Amino acid sequence: MKYVIGMATGLLLLAGCSSTTEEQLESGYSRIMTADGEVTHVCRSEQTVGTNFKKRSCRSIKQLEEDREAAQDFMQYYQGQMLTPVVN
C-alpha cells in the first residue's frame, strides 16, 4: 500500500513539473516558464559567503518589480536628502 501511495505521489510531482520549462540564461540566471511561454520566475545561483556551495534563489516577476520599485524609491529619497542644504 505504501508503495502505491509513493508511486502516485511521484507521478503527481512529475506531472506538475512537466507543465513548466526552464530556460538557461547567461550569468547564472534562468527563467521558469509555463507551457504558454509566460515567464513566472527568474532564478539565479548565489554563492554562500564562506563556502563554495551555491544556493538557488528564485523570485516571481511580481517580487522582482516590487524590489525594483523599492530600490528606486530608496535612491530618490536619499538623493533628495543629499541635495537638501543644511542650515546651521
CORZI-V355196 format. One record per pair of residues at least 4 apart in sequence whose ideal C-beta (glycine too) atoms are under 7 Angstrom apart, sorted by the first residue. I is the first residue (numbers start at 0). J is the second residue. Records with the same first field share a line. If there is no record, write none. Layout:
BEGIN
I->J, J
END
This chain:
BEGIN
0->4
1->5
2->6
3->7
4->8
5->9
6->10
7->11
8->12
9->13
10->14
11->15
12->16
13->17
18->33, 34
19->31, 32, 33
20->32
21->29, 31
22->29, 30, 32
23->29
24->28, 29, 30
27->43, 44
28->41, 43
29->42
30->38, 41
31->39, 40, 42
32->36, 37, 38, 39
33->37, 39
38->60
39->59, 60
40->57, 58, 59
41->58, 63
42->55, 56, 57
43->56
44->53, 55
45->53, 54, 56
46->53
47->52, 54
58->62, 63
60->64
61->65
62->66
63->67
64->68
65->69
66->70
67->71
68->72
69->73
70->74
71->75
72->76
73->77
74->78
75->79
76->80
77->81
78->82
79->83
END
